[in-house]
Amino acid sequence: MESLIELKDVYYRYQEQEDEDWVLENIDLEITAGEFIAIVGHNGSGKSTLAKLLNGILLPTQGEVRVGGKVTTEQEDLWQLRQQLGIVFQNPDNQLVANIVEEDVAFGPENLGLPSAEIRKRVDEALRLVGMTDFARAAPHKLSGGQKQRVAIAGVIAMRPDCLVFDEPTAMLDPQGRQEVVETVEHLNRQEGLTVIYITHFMEEIINADRILVFADGKVELAATPKELFTKVDKLRDLALDIPQITELAYQLSESGLDIDTNIFTSTELVEELCLLK
Amino acid sequence: MLIEVDSVCHRYSQEEEMVLNDISFKIERGEFIGLIGHTGSGKSTLVQLLNGLITPTAGQVYISGEDITAKEINLKSIREQVGLVFQYPEHQLFEETVYDDIAFGPKNLGLSEQVIEERVKQTLASVNLDYQRFKERSPFKLSGGQQRRVAIAGVLAMRPEVLILDEPTAGLDPKTRNEVIEEIVKFKKQFNLTIILISHRMEQVFQLADRILVLEQGELIFDCTPAELIKEQQRLIELGLSIPEVTKVLFALKERGYDLRTDLFEVAEIKEEIVKTLIKPGILKS
């Protein structure tokens, strides 16, 4: 299948820092439509820079970034490219502009100059997809963190993108808010077929990703499925990445001689494994 | 008693609902307190009451026996005693050098240059930043984790007795997060601090705290040890607060008839408990 997103031999560093190391180095990446790609790595590993390269906020120092066949350096295509690929950032408060939820979601489509019936349709659909229909007339500042972030997602969806990029969307949320956002993202990927690129520090949020890319020092250090990655407990420790506590526990139990699968991410799975020992 | 909160109610305006409703608790010197609850449950309001940023609508707050809600109170001395590290404190860094940023508070206390320098040195060491290497650097050109540490050091340099940390590891990567937690544990001991930690990370709170306060819609619904609180797991889950995922394994095993402890929160301890329990019925050969 044809790639939706393609990075060819991409290098990036900030202009004023020519003597310094590359922020991103030698990135080759193809993402197929409908994939759920997770990106993890330290602060400073280049994850967020990658997100900004994808929609042309930043342009590669060398190499080429294509979205839907369009190159990000082509100024004329950039507007359309950004409709195709929307980004959701960490802090929902910085992303909401209007005083009423539905007006906020309508902001993007209005700027496209769409007829009002079409805008209405898109806003309703976007709010439905993130489960916020009941809050259409609410004031954003009265919402919880998770709800605000879902409104921010609706604002991006209303542009009808093919791909959504999430840059640590749950970093500022409480556990319930995190759960809401993760469920929304999974729904959009599975039911609506949107391509998702999801940057996070929370490993337990990406156990359903198709592929996980581990960034370190500006490079893709490791690319694997969640099952492959989470069994490499030693490797994850070396990279100082989070290991889901349950996976860590399963690993330690197997080290102690219990014959159990260490490919485990939830307490329910681990309990099932342990009870099979009988 | 270092901190005593007595029947405190608070609302931001007459028209609005109570943000805090009849809250009472005590904290002794040297305790490590975890404060949990949803966004909007009143946690931030509560900690702002503790250092006099807000005066409660009703009720009293005593710090070392002094009623800080009284009109004639010297708030400056209260803020010396109770240091507050806000969420994302690095957004409040503003000086040109790391040294000046940390020295800002102590300078306002009117301390001598020599004492200030001593404090900057000591607090930088407490957050694992090398004095010589960092003192002249611009706080804006540091990594996120380094900025967070400088911001924490700025509050520590005031030598508070109580340090309140609101989500001190939010947004940090796992490695930095663990380092910052270790530093907190270390400097708590070093300065004999009383700590109030607000965190959404249950495994963090359950492992670190001597006692946990749970706020729900402005009410203090639990004030107990982690081991006692874990018994309320059903209620916590209803509240959307959950319990550490690894502790859930113990509960599930118990439900299936195994006789084992459920009040453990650390992976290593839980592993031991499971191994011990499963060895007994002879499931494990060794």
Contacts between the chains, C-beta under 8 A, distances in Angstrom:
chain1	res1	chain2	res2	distance
A	41	B	173	7.7
A	42	B	173	4.6
A	42	B	175	6.4
A	42	B	176	7.7
A	43	B	143	6.4
A	43	B	144	4.8
A	43	B	145	6.4
A	43	B	172	6.9
A	43	B	173	4.6
A	43	B	176	6.7
A	44	B	143	5.7
A	44	B	144	7.5
A	90	B	171	7.2
A	144	B	38	7.5
A	144	B	39	5.7
A	144	B	40	6.4
A	145	B	39	5.0
A	168	B	171	7.2
A	171	B	170	6.4
A	171	B	171	4.7
A	172	B	170	6.5
A	172	B	171	7.1
A	173	B	39	7.4
A	173	B	200	7.8
A	174	B	38	5.6
A	174	B	39	4.9
A	174	B	200	4.6
A	175	B	200	5.6
A	175	B	202	7.4
A	175	B	240	6.9
A	175	B	241	7.0
A	175	B	242	5.8
A	176	B	38	6.5
A	176	B	240	4.1
A	177	B	39	6.7
A	201	B	172	7.8
A	201	B	173	5.4
A	201	B	174	6.0
A	204	B	245	7.8
A	240	B	173	7.7
A	240	B	174	6.3
A	240	B	175	3.5
A	241	B	174	5.9
A	241	B	175	7.9
A	242	B	174	4.0
A	244	B	245	7.4
A	245	B	203	6.2
A	245	B	244	6.9
A	245	B	245	5.5
A	245	B	246	4.8
A	245	B	267	5.9
A	246	B	245	5.2
A	246	B	246	6.1
A	246	B	249	7.4
A	248	B	267	5.3
A	249	B	246	5.2
A	249	B	249	6.9
A	249	B	267	5.1
A	249	B	270	6.1
A	249	B	271	6.1
A	252	B	267	6.4
A	252	B	268	7.1
A	252	B	271	4.5
A	253	B	271	5.7
A	253	B	274	6.2
A	253	B	275	6.9
A	256	B	271	6.5
A	256	B	275	5.1
A	257	B	275	8.0
A	257	B	284	6.1
A	257	B	285	7.5
A	257	B	286	5.0
A	258	B	274	7.9
A	258	B	275	7.0
A	258	B	278	6.9
A	258	B	283	8.0
A	258	B	284	6.4
A	266	B	245	7.4
A	267	B	245	5.3
A	267	B	246	7.2
A	267	B	248	3.9
A	267	B	249	4.8
A	267	B	252	6.3
A	268	B	252	7.3
A	270	B	249	5.4
A	271	B	249	5.8
A	271	B	252	4.2
A	271	B	253	6.3
A	271	B	256	7.4
A	274	B	249	7.7
A	274	B	253	6.7
A	274	B	274	7.0
A	274	B	278	7.2
A	275	B	256	6.3
A	277	B	278	6.7
A	277	B	283	4.9
A	278	B	283	6.6
